């Protein structure tokens, strides 16, 4: 592989890793909102996860 191919491969890998981190962060936020949000019971809101 040439140097240009290595740079493109590295850029694509970095982009994929960034997208994966972004979606994981969004998924964590949505899960916390569902579990601790307005539809959650009082006990769930007082749990350690929601603090």
PDBQT receptor file of N, H, CA, C and O in Angstrom, charges set to zero:
ATOM      1  N   UNK A   1       0.837  -1.185   0.000  1.00  0.00    +0.000 N 
ATOM      2  CA  UNK A   1       0.000   0.000   0.000  1.00  0.00    +0.000 C 
ATOM      3  C   UNK A   1       0.882   1.248   0.000  1.00  0.00    +0.000 C 
ATOM      4  O   UNK A   1       1.938   1.289   0.632  1.00  0.00    +0.000 OA
ATOM      5  N   UNK A   2       0.434   2.225  -0.700  1.00  0.00    +0.000 N 
ATOM      6  H   UNK A   2      -0.424   2.193  -1.213  1.00  0.00    +0.000 HD
ATOM      7  CA  UNK A   2       1.191   3.470  -0.745  1.00  0.00    +0.000 C 
ATOM      8  C   UNK A   2       0.879   4.325   0.478  1.00  0.00    +0.000 C 
ATOM      9  O   UNK A   2      -0.045   4.027   1.234  1.00  0.00    +0.000 OA
ATOM     10  N   UNK A   3       1.635   5.360   0.661  1.00  0.00    +0.000 N 
ATOM     11  H   UNK A   3       2.386   5.602   0.047  1.00  0.00    +0.000 HD
ATOM     12  CA  UNK A   3       1.446   6.255   1.811  1.00  0.00    +0.000 C 
ATOM     13  C   UNK A   3       0.062   6.914   1.765  1.00  0.00    +0.000 C 
ATOM     14  O   UNK A   3      -0.568   7.108   2.805  1.00  0.00    +0.000 OA
ATOM     15  N   UNK A   4      -0.405   7.256   0.566  1.00  0.00    +0.000 N 
ATOM     16  H   UNK A   4       0.107   7.099  -0.279  1.00  0.00    +0.000 HD
ATOM     17  CA  UNK A   4      -1.720   7.886   0.432  1.00  0.00    +0.000 C 
ATOM     18  C   UNK A   4      -2.833   6.938   0.884  1.00  0.00    +0.000 C 
ATOM     19  O   UNK A   4      -3.784   7.362   1.541  1.00  0.00    +0.000 OA
ATOM     20  N   UNK A   5      -2.712   5.663   0.532  1.00  0.00    +0.000 N 
ATOM     21  H   UNK A   5      -1.939   5.320  -0.002  1.00  0.00    +0.000 HD
ATOM     22  CA  UNK A   5      -3.713   4.686   0.954  1.00  0.00    +0.000 C 
ATOM     23  C   UNK A   5      -3.729   4.538   2.474  1.00  0.00    +0.000 C 
ATOM     24  O   UNK A   5      -4.791   4.412   3.083  1.00  0.00    +0.000 OA
ATOM     25  N   UNK A   6      -2.549   4.556   3.076  1.00  0.00    +0.000 N 
ATOM     26  H   UNK A   6      -1.686   4.658   2.581  1.00  0.00    +0.000 HD
ATOM     27  CA  UNK A   6      -2.474   4.455   4.534  1.00  0.00    +0.000 C 
ATOM     28  C   UNK A   6      -3.132   5.661   5.204  1.00  0.00    +0.000 C 
ATOM     29  O   UNK A   6      -3.826   5.512   6.209  1.00  0.00    +0.000 OA
ATOM     30  N   UNK A   7      -2.916   6.848   4.652  1.00  0.00    +0.000 N 
ATOM     31  H   UNK A   7      -2.352   6.969   3.835  1.00  0.00    +0.000 HD
ATOM     32  CA  UNK A   7      -3.525   8.053   5.221  1.00  0.00    +0.000 C 
ATOM     33  C   UNK A   7      -5.053   8.010   5.084  1.00  0.00    +0.000 C 
ATOM     34  O   UNK A   7      -5.772   8.369   6.017  1.00  0.00    +0.000 OA
ATOM     35  N   UNK A   8      -5.535   7.578   3.938  1.00  0.00    +0.000 N 
ATOM     36  H   UNK A   8      -4.951   7.287   3.180  1.00  0.00    +0.000 HD
ATOM     37  CA  UNK A   8      -6.986   7.487   3.730  1.00  0.00    +0.000 C 
ATOM     38  C   UNK A   8      -7.582   6.434   4.657  1.00  0.00    +0.000 C 
ATOM     39  O   UNK A   8      -8.642   6.650   5.244  1.00  0.00    +0.000 OA
ATOM     40  N   UNK A   9      -6.911   5.306   4.788  1.00  0.00    +0.000 N 
ATOM     41  H   UNK A   9      -6.050   5.131   4.311  1.00  0.00    +0.000 HD
ATOM     42  CA  UNK A   9      -7.382   4.256   5.690  1.00  0.00    +0.000 C 
ATOM     43  C   UNK A   9      -7.421   4.762   7.129  1.00  0.00    +0.000 C 
ATOM     44  O   UNK A   9      -8.382   4.495   7.850  1.00  0.00    +0.000 OA
ATOM     45  N   UNK A  10      -6.407   5.475   7.547  1.00  0.00    +0.000 N 
ATOM     46  H   UNK A  10      -5.626   5.691   6.962  1.00  0.00    +0.000 HD
ATOM     47  CA  UNK A  10      -6.379   6.039   8.899  1.00  0.00    +0.000 C 
ATOM     48  C   UNK A  10      -7.481   7.055   9.109  1.00  0.00    +0.000 C 
ATOM     49  O   UNK A  10      -8.101   7.087  10.172  1.00  0.00    +0.000 OA
ATOM     50  N   UNK A  11      -7.735   7.889   8.104  1.00  0.00    +0.000 N 
ATOM     51  H   UNK A  11      -7.231   7.863   7.241  1.00  0.00    +0.000 HD
ATOM     52  CA  UNK A  11      -8.791   8.895   8.217  1.00  0.00    +0.000 C 
ATOM     53  C   UNK A  11     -10.168   8.234   8.310  1.00  0.00    +0.000 C 
ATOM     54  O   UNK A  11     -11.009   8.655   9.103  1.00  0.00    +0.000 OA
ATOM     55  N   UNK A  12     -10.392   7.207   7.504  1.00  0.00    +0.000 N 
ATOM     56  H   UNK A  12      -9.708   6.864   6.860  1.00  0.00    +0.000 HD
ATOM     57  CA  UNK A  12     -11.674   6.496   7.545  1.00  0.00    +0.000 C 
ATOM     58  C   UNK A  12     -11.846   5.786   8.885  1.00  0.00    +0.000 C 
ATOM     59  O   UNK A  12     -12.941   5.793   9.447  1.00  0.00    +0.000 OA
ATOM     60  N   UNK A  13     -10.791   5.179   9.400  1.00  0.00    +0.000 N 
ATOM     61  H   UNK A  13      -9.901   5.173   8.944  1.00  0.00    +0.000 HD
ATOM     62  CA  UNK A  13     -10.860   4.508  10.699  1.00  0.00    +0.000 C 
ATOM     63  C   UNK A  13     -11.147   5.513  11.813  1.00  0.00    +0.000 C 
ATOM     64  O   UNK A  13     -11.940   5.230  12.710  1.00  0.00    +0.000 OA
ATOM     65  N   UNK A  14     -10.510   6.683  11.764  1.00  0.00    +0.000 N 
ATOM     66  H   UNK A  14      -9.866   6.913  11.035  1.00  0.00    +0.000 HD
ATOM     67  CA  UNK A  14     -10.761   7.716  12.772  1.00  0.00    +0.000 C 
ATOM     68  C   UNK A  14     -12.196   8.228  12.684  1.00  0.00    +0.000 C 
ATOM     69  O   UNK A  14     -12.835   8.471  13.707  1.00  0.00    +0.000 OA
ATOM     70  N   UNK A  15     -12.698   8.390  11.470  1.00  0.00    +0.000 N 
ATOM     71  H   UNK A  15     -12.178   8.193  10.638  1.00  0.00    +0.000 HD
ATOM     72  CA  UNK A  15     -14.080   8.829  11.288  1.00  0.00    +0.000 C 
ATOM     73  C   UNK A  15     -15.063   7.799  11.840  1.00  0.00    +0.000 C 
ATOM     74  O   UNK A  15     -16.024   8.159  12.521  1.00  0.00    +0.000 OA
ATOM     75  N   UNK A  16     -14.829   6.531  11.552  1.00  0.00    +0.000 N 
ATOM     76  H   UNK A  16     -14.049   6.239  10.999  1.00  0.00    +0.000 HD
ATOM     77  CA  UNK A  16     -15.704   5.471  12.070  1.00  0.00    +0.000 C 
ATOM     78  C   UNK A  16     -15.665   5.412  13.601  1.00  0.00    +0.000 C 
ATOM     79  O   UNK A  16     -16.699   5.230  14.245  1.00  0.00    +0.000 OA
ATOM     80  N   UNK A  17     -14.480   5.564  14.175  1.00  0.00    +0.000 N 
ATOM     81  H   UNK A  17     -13.640   5.711  13.652  1.00  0.00    +0.000 HD
ATOM     82  CA  UNK A  17     -14.358   5.554  15.634  1.00  0.00    +0.000 C 
ATOM     83  C   UNK A  17     -15.090   6.748  16.237  1.00  0.00    +0.000 C 
ATOM     84  O   UNK A  17     -15.750   6.608  17.267  1.00  0.00    +0.000 OA
ATOM     85  N   UNK A  18     -14.985   7.912  15.614  1.00  0.00    +0.000 N 
ATOM     86  H   UNK A  18     -14.450   8.025  14.777  1.00  0.00    +0.000 HD
ATOM     87  CA  UNK A  18     -15.697   9.090  16.104  1.00  0.00    +0.000 C 
ATOM     88  C   UNK A  18     -17.204   8.920  16.050  1.00  0.00    +0.000 C 
ATOM     89  O   UNK A  18     -17.910   9.302  16.984  1.00  0.00    +0.000 OA
ATOM     90  N   UNK A  19     -17.695   8.354  14.970  1.00  0.00    +0.000 N 
ATOM     91  H   UNK A  19     -17.121   8.044  14.211  1.00  0.00    +0.000 HD
ATOM     92  CA  UNK A  19     -19.134   8.107  14.839  1.00  0.00    +0.000 C 
ATOM     93  C   UNK A  19     -19.593   7.116  15.899  1.00  0.00    +0.000 C 
ATOM     94  O   UNK A  19     -20.655   7.290  16.496  1.00  0.00    +0.000 OA
ATOM     95  N   UNK A  20     -18.803   6.085  16.132  1.00  0.00    +0.000 N 
ATOM     96  H   UNK A  20     -17.940   5.944  15.647  1.00  0.00    +0.000 HD
ATOM     97  CA  UNK A  20     -19.156   5.086  17.151  1.00  0.00    +0.000 C 
ATOM     98  C   UNK A  20     -19.222   5.714  18.539  1.00  0.00    +0.000 C 
ATOM     99  O   UNK A  20     -20.142   5.429  19.306  1.00  0.00    +0.000 OA
ATOM    100  N   UNK A  21     -18.262   6.559  18.862  1.00  0.00    +0.000 N 
ATOM    101  H   UNK A  21     -17.515   6.791  18.239  1.00  0.00    +0.000 HD
ATOM    102  CA  UNK A  21     -18.264   7.242  20.169  1.00  0.00    +0.000 C 
ATOM    103  C   UNK A  21     -19.470   8.168  20.280  1.00  0.00    +0.000 C 
ATOM    104  O   UNK A  21     -20.118   8.219  21.325  1.00  0.00    +0.000 OA
ATOM    105  N   UNK A  22     -19.771   8.893  19.220  1.00  0.00    +0.000 N 
ATOM    106  H   UNK A  22     -19.245   8.852  18.371  1.00  0.00    +0.000 HD
ATOM    107  CA  UNK A  22     -20.915   9.811  19.228  1.00  0.00    +0.000 C 
ATOM    108  C   UNK A  22     -22.218   9.070  19.469  1.00  0.00    +0.000 C 
ATOM    109  O   UNK A  22     -23.019   9.481  20.309  1.00  0.00    +0.000 OA
ATOM    110  N   UNK A  23     -22.441   7.978  18.738  1.00  0.00    +0.000 N 
ATOM    111  H   UNK A  23     -21.791   7.644  18.056  1.00  0.00    +0.000 HD
ATOM    112  CA  UNK A  23     -23.685   7.240  18.905  1.00  0.00    +0.000 C 
ATOM    113  C   UNK A  23     -23.765   6.554  20.261  1.00  0.00    +0.000 C 
ATOM    114  O   UNK A  23     -24.853   6.422  20.823  1.00  0.00    +0.000 OA
ATOM    115  N   UNK A  24     -22.634   6.117  20.791  1.00  0.00    +0.000 N 
ATOM    116  H   UNK A  24     -21.751   6.224  20.335  1.00  0.00    +0.000 HD
ATOM    117  CA  UNK A  24     -22.639   5.521  22.130  1.00  0.00    +0.000 C 
ATOM    118  C   UNK A  24     -23.027   6.566  23.164  1.00  0.00    +0.000 C 
ATOM    119  O   UNK A  24     -23.790   6.273  24.084  1.00  0.00    +0.000 OA
ATOM    120  N   UNK A  25     -22.505   7.793  23.021  1.00  0.00    +0.000 N 
ATOM    121  H   UNK A  25     -21.885   8.031  22.274  1.00  0.00    +0.000 HD
ATOM    122  CA  UNK A  25     -22.843   8.870  23.942  1.00  0.00    +0.000 C 
ATOM    123  C   UNK A  25     -24.327   9.224  23.846  1.00  0.00    +0.000 C 
ATOM    124  O   UNK A  25     -24.985   9.440  24.863  1.00  0.00    +0.000 OA
ATOM    125  N   UNK A  26     -24.845   9.281  22.631  1.00  0.00    +0.000 N 
ATOM    126  H   UNK A  26     -24.311   9.105  21.804  1.00  0.00    +0.000 HD
ATOM    127  CA  UNK A  26     -26.266   9.579  22.434  1.00  0.00    +0.000 C 
ATOM    128  C   UNK A  26     -27.124   8.469  23.023  1.00  0.00    +0.000 C 
ATOM    129  O   UNK A  26     -28.136   8.743  23.669  1.00  0.00    +0.000 OA
ATOM    130  N   UNK A  27     -26.728   7.218  22.805  1.00  0.00    +0.000 N 
ATOM    131  H   UNK A  27     -25.906   6.995  22.280  1.00  0.00    +0.000 HD
ATOM    132  CA  UNK A  27     -27.499   6.091  23.336  1.00  0.00    +0.000 C 
ATOM    133  C   UNK A  27     -27.526   6.119  24.860  1.00  0.00    +0.000 C 
ATOM    134  O   UNK A  27     -28.560   5.845  25.468  1.00  0.00    +0.000 OA
ATOM    135  N   UNK A  28     -26.400   6.446  25.475  1.00  0.00    +0.000 N 
ATOM    136  H   UNK A  28     -25.559   6.668  24.981  1.00  0.00    +0.000 HD
ATOM    137  CA  UNK A  28     -26.343   6.532  26.933  1.00  0.00    +0.000 C 
ATOM    138  C   UNK A  28     -27.258   7.635  27.452  1.00  0.00    +0.000 C 
ATOM    139  O   UNK A  28     -27.952   7.446  28.451  1.00  0.00    +0.000 OA
ATOM    140  N   UNK A  29     -27.265   8.775  26.785  1.00  0.00    +0.000 N 
ATOM    141  H   UNK A  29     -26.702   8.929  25.973  1.00  0.00    +0.000 HD
ATOM    142  CA  UNK A  29     -28.118   9.888  27.200  1.00  0.00    +0.000 C 
ATOM    143  C   UNK A  29     -29.595   9.541  27.059  1.00  0.00    +0.000 C 
ATOM    144  O   UNK A  29     -30.394   9.845  27.945  1.00  0.00    +0.000 OA
ATOM    145  N   UNK A  30     -29.956   8.909  25.956  1.00  0.00    +0.000 N 
ATOM    146  H   UNK A  30     -29.307   8.662  25.237  1.00  0.00    +0.000 HD
ATOM    147  CA  UNK A  30     -31.360   8.526  25.731  1.00  0.00    +0.000 C 
ATOM    148  C   UNK A  30     -31.794   7.479  26.754  1.00  0.00    +0.000 C 
ATOM    149  O   UNK A  30     -32.901   7.550  27.287  1.00  0.00    +0.000 OA
ATOM    150  N   UNK A  31     -30.928   6.515  27.025  1.00  0.00    +0.000 N 
ATOM    151  H   UNK A  31     -30.028   6.458  26.592  1.00  0.00    +0.000 HD
ATOM    152  CA  UNK A  31     -31.255   5.482  28.009  1.00  0.00    +0.000 C 
ATOM    153  C   UNK A  31     -31.453   6.095  29.386  1.00  0.00    +0.000 C 
ATOM    154  O   UNK A  31     -32.385   5.724  30.100  1.00  0.00    +0.000 OA
ATOM    155  N   UNK A  32     -30.591   7.024  29.766  1.00  0.00    +0.000 N 
ATOM    156  H   UNK A  32     -29.834   7.325  29.186  1.00  0.00    +0.000 HD
ATOM    157  CA  UNK A  32     -30.727   7.681  31.070  1.00  0.00    +0.000 C 
ATOM    158  C   UNK A  32     -32.013   8.499  31.119  1.00  0.00    +0.000 C 
ATOM    159  O   UNK A  32     -32.694   8.511  32.145  1.00  0.00    +0.000 OA
ATOM    160  N   UNK A  33     -32.359   9.187  30.022  1.00  0.00    +0.000 N 
ATOM    161  H   UNK A  33     -31.806   9.177  29.188  1.00  0.00    +0.000 HD
ATOM    162  CA  UNK A  33     -33.585   9.981  30.000  1.00  0.00    +0.000 C 
ATOM    163  C   UNK A  33     -34.802   9.078  30.139  1.00  0.00    +0.000 C 
ATOM    164  O   UNK A  33     -35.734   9.410  30.872  1.00  0.00    +0.000 OA
ATOM    165  N   UNK A  34     -34.810   7.949  29.453  1.00  0.00    +0.000 N 
ATOM    166  H   UNK A  34     -34.053   7.680  28.858  1.00  0.00    +0.000 HD
ATOM    167  CA  UNK A  34     -35.951   7.024  29.536  1.00  0.00    +0.000 C 
ATOM    168  C   UNK A  34     -36.060   6.453  30.941  1.00  0.00    +0.000 C 
ATOM    169  O   UNK A  34     -37.159   6.367  31.489  1.00  0.00    +0.000 OA
ATOM    170  N   UNK A  35     -34.932   6.060  31.533  1.00  0.00    +0.000 N 
ATOM    171  H   UNK A  35     -34.039   6.129  31.088  1.00  0.00    +0.000 HD
ATOM    172  CA  UNK A  35     -34.958   5.422  32.851  1.00  0.00    +0.000 C 
ATOM    173  C   UNK A  35     -35.164   6.408  33.990  1.00  0.00    +0.000 C 
ATOM    174  O   UNK A  35     -35.667   6.021  35.044  1.00  0.00    +0.000 OA
ATOM    175  N   UNK A  36     -34.789   7.671  33.811  1.00  0.00    +0.000 N 
ATOM    176  H   UNK A  36     -34.379   7.985  32.954  1.00  0.00    +0.000 HD
ATOM    177  CA  UNK A  36     -34.844   8.646  34.892  1.00  0.00    +0.000 C 
ATOM    178  C   UNK A  36     -35.731   9.841  34.568  1.00  0.00    +0.000 C 
ATOM    179  O   UNK A  36     -35.843  10.758  35.380  1.00  0.00    +0.000 OA
ATOM    180  N   UNK A  37     -36.351   9.848  33.419  1.00  0.00    +0.000 N 
ATOM    181  H   UNK A  37     -36.260   9.102  32.759  1.00  0.00    +0.000 HD
ATOM    182  CA  UNK A  37     -37.109  11.000  32.959  1.00  0.00    +0.000 C 
ATOM    183  C   UNK A  37     -38.511  11.080  33.520  1.00  0.00    +0.000 C 
ATOM    184  O   UNK A  37     -38.816  10.475  34.547  1.00  0.00    +0.000 OA
ATOM    185  N   UNK A  38     -39.353  11.819  32.849  1.00  0.00    +0.000 N 
ATOM    186  H   UNK A  38     -39.106  12.311  32.014  1.00  0.00    +0.000 HD
ATOM    187  CA  UNK A  38     -40.696  12.088  33.357  1.00  0.00    +0.000 C 
ATOM    188  C   UNK A  38     -41.590  10.858  33.447  1.00  0.00    +0.000 C 
ATOM    189  O   UNK A  38     -42.571  10.872  34.190  1.00  0.00    +0.000 OA
ATOM    190  N   UNK A  39     -41.285   9.812  32.724  1.00  0.00    +0.000 N 
ATOM    191  H   UNK A  39     -40.488   9.800  32.120  1.00  0.00    +0.000 HD
ATOM    192  CA  UNK A  39     -42.110   8.605  32.765  1.00  0.00    +0.000 C 
ATOM    193  C   UNK A  39     -41.642   7.607  33.823  1.00  0.00    +0.000 C 
ATOM    194  O   UNK A  39     -42.303   6.594  34.047  1.00  0.00    +0.000 OA
ATOM    195  N   UNK A  40     -40.510   7.880  34.475  1.00  0.00    +0.000 N 
ATOM    196  H   UNK A  40     -39.973   8.704  34.293  1.00  0.00    +0.000 HD
ATOM    197  CA  UNK A  40     -39.947   6.969  35.467  1.00  0.00    +0.000 C 
ATOM    198  C   UNK A  40     -40.689   7.099  36.793  1.00  0.00    +0.000 C 
ATOM    199  O   UNK A  40     -41.264   8.143  37.102  1.00  0.00    +0.000 OA
ATOM    200  N   UNK A  41     -40.665   6.026  37.563  1.00  0.00    +0.000 N 
ATOM    201  H   UNK A  41     -40.198   5.178  37.312  1.00  0.00    +0.000 HD
ATOM    202  CA  UNK A  41     -41.274   6.057  38.890  1.00  0.00    +0.000 C 
ATOM    203  C   UNK A  41     -40.348   6.802  39.854  1.00  0.00    +0.000 C 
ATOM    204  O   UNK A  41     -39.184   7.054  39.543  1.00  0.00    +0.000 OA
ATOM    205  N   UNK A  42     -40.876   7.145  41.008  1.00  0.00    +0.000 N 
ATOM    206  H   UNK A  42     -41.821   6.941  41.260  1.00  0.00    +0.000 HD
ATOM    207  CA  UNK A  42     -40.074   7.859  42.003  1.00  0.00    +0.000 C 
ATOM    208  C   UNK A  42     -38.880   7.053  42.469  1.00  0.00    +0.000 C 
ATOM    209  O   UNK A  42     -37.801   7.603  42.690  1.00  0.00    +0.000 OA
ATOM    210  N   UNK A  43     -39.070   5.749  42.621  1.00  0.00    +0.000 N 
ATOM    211  H   UNK A  43     -39.946   5.303  42.442  1.00  0.00    +0.000 HD
ATOM    212  CA  UNK A  43     -37.967   4.887  43.044  1.00  0.00    +0.000 C 
ATOM    213  C   UNK A  43     -36.844   4.855  42.026  1.00  0.00    +0.000 C 
ATOM    214  O   UNK A  43     -35.668   4.855  42.389  1.00  0.00    +0.000 OA
ATOM    215  N   UNK A  44     -37.203   4.827  40.762  1.00  0.00    +0.000 N 
ATOM    216  H   UNK A  44     -38.159   4.827  40.467  1.00  0.00    +0.000 HD
ATOM    217  CA  UNK A  44     -36.181   4.837  39.711  1.00  0.00    +0.000 C 
ATOM    218  C   UNK A  44     -35.428   6.163  39.700  1.00  0.00    +0.000 C 
ATOM    219  O   UNK A  44     -34.217   6.184  39.483  1.00  0.00    +0.000 OA
ATOM    220  N   UNK A  45     -36.129   7.260  39.929  1.00  0.00    +0.000 N 
ATOM    221  H   UNK A  45     -37.113   7.243  40.104  1.00  0.00    +0.000 HD
ATOM    222  CA  UNK A  45     -35.465   8.572  39.939  1.00  0.00    +0.000 C 
ATOM    223  C   UNK A  45     -34.500   8.715  41.096  1.00  0.00    +0.000 C 
ATOM    224  O   UNK A  45     -33.512   9.442  40.992  1.00  0.00    +0.000 OA
ATOM    225  N   UNK A  46     -34.771   8.027  42.208  1.00  0.00    +0.000 N 
ATOM    226  H   UNK A  46     -35.574   7.436  42.293  1.00  0.00    +0.000 HD
ATOM    227  CA  UNK A  46     -33.899   8.110  43.380  1.00  0.00    +0.000 C 
ATOM    228  C   UNK A  46     -32.763   7.102  43.326  1.00  0.00    +0.000 C 
ATOM    229  O   UNK A  46     -31.919   7.092  44.222  1.00  0.00    +0.000 OA
ATOM    230  N   UNK A  47     -32.713   6.252  42.302  1.00  0.00    +0.000 N 
ATOM    231  H   UNK A  47     -33.399   6.260  41.574  1.00  0.00    +0.000 HD
ATOM    232  CA  UNK A  47     -31.670   5.222  42.237  1.00  0.00    +0.000 C 
ATOM    233  C   UNK A  47     -30.296   5.842  42.000  1.00  0.00    +0.000 C 
ATOM    234  O   UNK A  47     -30.179   7.006  41.618  1.00  0.00    +0.000 OA
ATOM    235  N   UNK A  48     -29.262   5.038  42.236  1.00  0.00    +0.000 N 
ATOM    236  H   UNK A  48     -29.358   4.092  42.546  1.00  0.00    +0.000 HD
ATOM    237  CA  UNK A  48     -27.885   5.510  42.048  1.00  0.00    +0.000 C 
ATOM    238  C   UNK A  48     -27.598   5.854  40.593  1.00  0.00    +0.000 C 
ATOM    239  O   UNK A  48     -26.793   6.745  40.319  1.00  0.00    +0.000 OA
ATOM    240  N   UNK A  49     -28.233   5.172  39.668  1.00  0.00    +0.000 N 
ATOM    241  H   UNK A  49     -28.886   4.449  39.890  1.00  0.00    +0.000 HD
ATOM    242  CA  UNK A  49     -27.999   5.420  38.253  1.00  0.00    +0.000 C 
ATOM    243  C   UNK A  49     -28.446   6.821  37.864  1.00  0.00    +0.000 C 
ATOM    244  O   UNK A  49     -27.810   7.471  37.034  1.00  0.00    +0.000 OA
ATOM    245  N   UNK A  50     -29.533   7.284  38.458  1.00  0.00    +0.000 N 
ATOM    246  H   UNK A  50     -30.049   6.756  39.132  1.00  0.00    +0.000 HD
ATOM    247  CA  UNK A  50     -30.112   8.576  38.086  1.00  0.00    +0.000 C 
ATOM    248  C   UNK A  50     -29.465   9.759  38.804  1.00  0.00    +0.000 C 
ATOM    249  O   UNK A  50     -29.728  10.910  38.454  1.00  0.00    +0.000 OA
ATOM    250  N   UNK A  51     -28.632   9.494  39.791  1.00  0.00    +0.000 N 
ATOM    251  H   UNK A  51     -28.419   8.559  40.075  1.00  0.00    +0.000 HD
ATOM    252  CA  UNK A  51     -28.006  10.596  40.536  1.00  0.00    +0.000 C 
ATOM    253  C   UNK A  51     -26.823  11.133  39.835  1.00  0.00    +0.000 C 
ATOM    254  O   UNK A  51     -26.183  12.062  40.327  1.00  0.00    +0.000 OA
TER     255      UNK A  51
